Amino acid sequence: SLQPATARLQEQVRHLQEDLHRERQTVNSLEKAKMEWGAQLKGSINKNKVEQQRMVEQLRQLEATTVELQEVNSQLMKDVSERDRLIVRLQTDVKKLAGAKSEQQEVRSSLANFSKEVVERGVLEQQLETLKRTLALREAEL
């Protein structure tokens, strides 16, 4: 009865891990793109003065983009940390469910043993009653 919940939690953990991997790849791609674009801008500034003025403006834009990317990166890192925390919590929940399943099986086993003992005791009590009646009948004959 706990298997569907366990499977669902494991599937959620797998999805969260996949999302985390994709987000990390996105962050890496953004950082690489930022570095490549910055290198191109610096090379163009040295070509001529008119081009240099245009490049200065582009650098300002790049700085604004960098700030935005840093903010996005910061938020992504927070999200990654939160997902990591959730993954750990889900893994703990999966372990707890496995332990609960084991306990449930032990309880069922104990109940089965108890039921067996109750049946055996009933049989013994019936045999005792039969022996008492037999003894009473024999004593009455004597």
N, C-alpha and C positions, 0 to 999 in steps of 0.2 A: 504494500500500500504506500510505502515511502519512495518506491522506485520512480514513479512519474515526477515527483517533486525533485528528487535527486537529479534525474536526467535533465529536467528543466533548468535547474541551477547550473549544472555543468554546461549546458548549451549557452546560458547567459554569460558564464565565465568565458567561454570560447569566443562569443561575439565581442565582449568587452576587450579581450586580448587582441582580436583582429582590428578593432577600432583604434586601440592604442598604437598598434604597429603602423596603421595608415597615417595617423596624426603625426607620429614621429617622422615618417618619410616626408610628409608635407613640410614640416618644419625644416628638415635638412635641405629639401629642394628650394625653399624660400631663402634660406641662408646662402646657398650656393648661387642662386640667381642674383641676390643682392651683391655678393662679392664680385661676380662677373661684370655686372652693370657698372659698379664703381670703378673697376679697372678700365673699362672702355671710356668712361667719362674723363678720367685723368689723362689718358693717352690723347684724347681729342683736344684738351686744353692747350697742350704744347704745340699744336699745329699752327694756329694764328690767333691774333688778338680778337678779331670779331667773333671767331668760334669760341674763344676763351670766355667772352661775356655770356654767350649762350650757355656754355657749359657751367658757369657759376650758378646760373638760374637752375639748371638741371640738378646741380649738386644740392641746392636748397630743397628742391623737390625730393631728391634722394634722401636727405636728412629727415624730411617729414615722413617719407615712406618708411625709413628705418625706425623712427619713433613708433609709427603705427605697427610695423612688423614686430618691434620689441614688445609692444603692448599685446599684440596677438600671440606672440611667443610666450609671454608671461601668462596669459590666460590659458594657452594650450598646456603649459607646464602645470598650472593649477588643475586643469581638467585631467591631465595624465596622473597627477598625484591622487586626485579624487578617485579616478578609475582604479588605480593601484590599490587604494584603500578598500574599494568595493570588491575588487577581486579577492583580496585577502579575507574580507568578511564572508564572501560567498564560499571560498574554499573552507573556511572555518565552519560555515553552515553545512556544507556537504559532509565534513567530518562528523559534525554533531548528528546529522541525519543517519549516517552510517552507524554511529554508536547507538542511536535510538533504535535502529533496526535490529542490531545485535541484542539489545536489552529486550526488545519485543519478542525476539525468538527465544530468549532465555525464559521469559515469563510464560510463553506458550508451552515450552517444554516442561516447566514447573507445574503448570496447570494440568497438563496431560498426565504427569506423574502423580499429582494429587488425585485426579479423577480415577486413575488406575488403583491407587491405594484405597480410595473410598469404596470402589467396587469390590476390591479384595476383602476389605473389612466387612462389608455387607455379606459377602459369601461366608466368611468366618463366623459372623454372628448367626447366620442361618444354620450353619453346621453345629454351633454351640447349642442353639435352641433345640435342634433335632436330637442332639446327644442328651440334653436335659430331659426332654420328653421320654426318650428311650430309657434313661436311668430311672425316671419317675415310674414308668410302666413296669420296669423290672423290680423296683422296690415294692410296688403295689402287689406284684405277683408273689413276692417273698413274704 
